[in-house]
Amino acid sequence: MNSKNTLVGLGEVLWDVFPDGARFGGAPANFASSVAHLAAGGSRVYMVSAVGKDDRGAQAITKLQEKGVDTTHVQQVDFPTGTVDVELDEDGKATYSFADNTAWDNLYWQDSLADLAAATDAVCFGTLAQRSERSRDAIERFVEATPPDALRIFDINIRPPFHSEAVIRRSMELANVLKLNDDELSLVADLYGCSGSTEQIVRQLCEKCDLRCLALTCGSDGSILIRDGQLDRQGGVPTEVVDTVGAGDAFTASMTLGLLAGKPLDEINRRAARVAAYVCSQGGATPPIPDDLR
């Protein structure tokens, strides 16, 4: 029997168009790329998405394959491969402008996805790829089809205006792990009527939403992990920030591998924070990660 875990990035594949050129990206694709690199061959990693029948689509598939991601379930459809214009402020923090009606908006359900879902140990999905009804249906069906003990990771990745209360609530129902940042925490806390200190809010969210684990990243202020009532807080890892694109996705990737391996909570949090800090120090969302972080 093969002991490798099966992990899936579910959602958008796109190109981040920076002032100095285009770079491969999309939060679930970043997750898949980072987890494949961090696992160093120890896991089977798949991407479930859609790209166009164009040069950028072909290049996206090649990029995923180069990073060790299986692209069997990356559909090629008659819509352009997604792009997003990225602007960075003086602190390297990004803002995004997404192209409309792109390939990943047209991800559709196929029976072969049910077989992959049934074998999945961890799947990561967010809100952006659910902005269209077609892709939202495929994503919901996939997550629902994963085994009850699989990690269903909702890495919320709110990108205004592409989210709604209904999508967030439905995704929270499907998920058993939540990853969010400090900006997103206030929105979700308001949605679920949580109040008090940050620690009180994350504990309330875990209880109200029946979460196995919650991860909160706070940029230079560090991160919080809570699992089965146990909470770990890590301070920020000093780093020279080039850009923050992909850092949260790398944190999620590292955290996921730690959860699957049953590592102690403080070790998971500390390593994930170091991985995210390293990605912040590099250009682009999925830089090669040093061996000591893998």
N, C-alpha and C positions, 0 to 999 in steps of 0.2 A: 504493500500500500504506500502511495506517495504521501509523505508527511508535509509537503509544502502547502502553505496557506494560499487561498485564491482571493485576490483583492481587486476591486473594480472602481475606476473613476467613471462617474455617470453624469453626463451633461455636456457643457460647451467645449468645443475645440475651436480656437481662433488664433488670430495673429494680433499681438499688441504692437501698434504702430507708434513708436517713439519718434521724437524729433530727429533722431539720428538713424532711423530705419526700423524695419519690422522685426519682431522677435516672436517666436512661438509661445503660445500661452493658453489661457482659459483655466479657471480654478480647478475643475476636476482633472483636466489634462496635466496641470502642474502637480496635483496630488499623485496621479498615476506615475508620472515621470520621476518624482522625488522618491516615492515609495519603492519603485523598481531599483533606483540607484542605491538607496539606503539598505534594501534587503540583499543586495549584491548576489542575486541569483537564488536566494533562499525562499522566494515566493513567486507564484504565478500572478502577473499583473496584467489586467485587461483594461482597455478603454472602450466605453460604449458611448458613441456620439455619431455625428454626421458631418461630413465635409462635402464641398462642391466637387464637381468634375472639372476642376481647374488646376492651375499650377500651384496655387497656395494649398489646395486640398491634397495634392500629391506630395508636396513638401511637408505638410503636417503629418501625414502617414509615415513618411520617411523619418521625420524627427522622433516620433513616438517609438518606432522600431529601433532606432539608434540608441534610445534610452532604455531599451529592454522591455517595452510595453507591447503586448499582443494586440494587433489591430484588426483581428478577425471580425469584430463587431463594430467597426467604424464604417458606417454606411456612406456611400457616395450618391448624392442626390442632385437634382437639377436646380440647385440654388447656390449662390456664391458662398464660398468658405467665409466664415465669420471674421470680422475685423473690429478692432476697437482703437480709437485714438487715445493715447495716454499722455497726460501732462503731469510733470513732476514739479512740486513746489521746492523751495530752498532747502527743506528738510528731507527731500527725497520721497515725500508722500504723494501718492498718485491719485488723479481723478480720471474718469473714463467716459468716453462717448462711443456708444455701440452702434454699429450698422444694423439696419432693420431687416427682418425677414431673411435671415441667412440660413445656411445649411443646418446648423444645430437647432434652429427653431423647428426644423422639419424631421427630426429624429422620429422614427415610427416603430411601432411594436412589431417584432418578428417572433415566430415560435422558437427560433434558436436562442433567443434571449432568455426564455424560461429555463432552458437547460443550464445556461451559465449562472443564472440567478440561484438555481437550486444548489449549485456547487460553491457559492460565494461565502467566504468567511467574513469579509468586510467590504462594504460599499460606501462611497462618499459622494454626496450630492448636495446641491444648493438651491437657491431661489432663481437665479438668472435664467437657467435653461428651462425653467417652467413658465416663462413669459408667454409662450404660445400653448394653445390647447393640445395640439398634437404631441409636442415633446413632453408636456406635463403628463399626459396620459401614459406615455411610454415609461417615463421615470417612475411614476406611482406604481405601475404594474410590475416593474422590475423590482423595486424595493419590497413590495408586498410578497413577491415570489421567493425572496431569500429565506433561508431557514430561521426559525425563531431565535436560535442562539447566535446568529450572525450579528456583527457590529453594523448597525444602520446609522451611519454618521451624517448628520445634517450640519454641514459647514455653511452657515447661513449666507455669508457673502452678499449682503444687501447692496444692490447697485441701483439707486434711485434713477428713474421711477419704476424699475422693473421688479416690483414685489407688491404683494397685497396681504391683507390680514388673512384672507381665506387660504392662500398658498402657504403662508407661514404656519397657520394652525394645522392644516392637513399634513404638512411635512413633519411637524412636531409629533403628530399622532403616529406617523410611520417610523420615526426615529427612536433609537434608544441611547444615542450619544449626540450631544450638541456641542458644536465648536462655534464660538462667536468672539468678537472683539469688544472693547469697552464702549465704542460708539453704538454698537448694535445691542448691547445689554439693556440700555435704557428703553429702547423700543420694545424689546421682548418683555421686559419687566412690566411695562405699562399694559401690554397686551394681556398678560396673565395676572395682573393685579398684585405684583410683588413689590415690596418696599423694604426700606431699612438700609443697613450697610451692604457693601458689595457681597460679603460673605453670606449675609442673611438672604439676599436676593438669589444667589446661585443655589443655595440650599432649598429655597422655596421652589425654584424652577425644577430642580431635580425631583422634588416630591410631587408637585402638581402635574408634571409631564411624564412621570414614571421613567426617569432617565437612569441608565446604568452608569453613565459618566458625563461630566460637563467640563469643558475646557474654555477658559476665558483668557485671552491674550490682551495685554495692556501696553504694548509697545515697549518703550524704555523703562516702564514701571514693572515689567515682568509678566508673570502668568500665574493662573490659579487652575488646579485640577481638583475635581472632586469625584470620588468613586466609592459607591457603597457607604456613603456617609463620612468617609475619610477625606480630609481636605489638605492639600499641599500648596503652599505659596512659594514661588521662586522670584527673586529680584531680577531686574533687568541685566542682561549680559552686555557689557560695554562693547561697542563696535563702531566703526566708521561707516556711516550709512551712505551707500551709493544710491540705491532705491529700495523701496519696501515691497515691490511687486513679487508675489510668490512666497513671501516669508511665512505668511499664515498657512499657506498650503503645505509648505515644508514642515511646519510645526505639526499640522494634522497628520502628515505622513509618518513622521517619527513617533508621534503619540500612538497611532494605530498599531504600528509594529510592536511597540511596548505593551499595549493592552493585550494583543494577541499572544504575546510571549509570557504574559502574567508577571511582568516586572513590578517591583515596588513602585508606588505612586511617585515618590520623590525622585527616583531615578528616571522614570518616564518624563516627568516635567522638566527636570534639569537638562536631559539630553535634547528634548524637543526645543527648549529655549536656545540651546547652543546652536542647533541646526538652523533655526530661524534667524538668529543673529548673524550666522555666517552668510546666509542667502542675502540678508540686507547689505552685507559688505561687498556684494558682487553685482554686476549689471545683469538684468534679465531675471526671469522667474525660476529657471531651473539650471543653475550653474552646477558643474561637477562638484560633488561634496567630498571633502577629504576623508581618507580611510579611517581616521580616528573618530569620526562622527557616524560611521556606517555600522 
